[in-house]
């Protein structure tokens, strides 16, 4: 999973996809995940980082992570890696 | 180092220049307590889902309504509409405030009697009164509001057996300029049906016609319709006086005032658009004061408001069971309460507040109940902060009709709690149990054995 190269991400969580012209907002955890995906971090590393920083259990994060990346794909912000 | 509060990651598409069908965001702070009782503590003690009634809100709302009418009209009496909420504790709060009872069945009538309401302070409305009900009401000198000619003729027959003169009123339906016109109850004003009934009552001389009653609709957003109704009823009452020399002692304007809920399809939130008690009172009282009656002859004004007096006082506390993503990308949240408990969600956009801290990020969601039925939708479109399994929510303005129209469907009905004037919770209806439900059923002996 990776964030498309031309997607612009602001510090405040504003996201712009110039390919589709769509813009999005995301919350701080969503922004952190998107940044890590942009830095080519894998799911395990992302999970470790989030669970270290935030008060969440593994299964909650896993459910939410899969839902979030599915939405990133549906919105054409992210794409599957080859 | 203490960990930060976790919130589900969300991404929301931004649309400019287009109306959002989910509406604007309405929640800015969590709703954590009701009259000083903490939502989380209430759920821990009484379970989830849980209905909570605020005695403070009931009394304050009632006083507001009474003030609106008594400052405009000299003789006013409220009669608590049992069908709106007939839990004995709730009825007793209204009776303590001075409200009579308005009932529409033998079941409700007997509930009022058992609550200690004197028979002559009970108004008996509705099309369904059995002989047993009528005899009880006649013997108790209750105010019987006659709905149809079959009932009128039956009461005449009963007076010959009982040798008593019942105290009656007729329900009158009329065109007040609103649609739909409620003409299924009572006798029509414009067609002359009402006069036919009045003539029959007075000329047979078997009962005392002491009042006239109307109930023009429900969730009425137009106070002027009440002015039309009050004018027509007071004209009718005055003409009975001039024609027969009989004094109509009361005019009962029924109920139908709107609560602060938001009807589905409304552009504005209910709290911003429904008329106040003062607006209803101004319409009704002005019409009565402008009638042909002199100041000293004015009839008693009776009001049977239910919804507007109790809706705001009710809350439904619930818990998130699950989140899921629908095939079209919409977020869906499943709650532990459904349309079985929240019957009014069929016609209201109920306000829902999270009961714990949340950030300013929101998601557009569908709120489902837990029932295995496709119709179990609490909110079709709502903008709420991200919530996770186990989080609690508070549904507002659920005090009217839900705890009388709720269904034992798929799951049983939960506890109901009243928060008293000091913020202390009291259990006022126990949750149903399997033993209770089974105690009502009988299985024939030949069905008790089977092999699988």
Interface residues (C-beta under 8 A of the other chain):
Chain A: X15 X22 X23 X24 X25 X26 X27 X28 X29 X30 X33 X50 X52 X53 X54 X55 X56 X60 X61 X63 X64 X65 X67 X68 X70 X71 X72 X74 X75 X77
Chain B: X3 X4 X5 X6 X7 X8 X9 X10 X11 X12 X13 X14 X323 X325 X329 X359 X361 X386 X388 X389
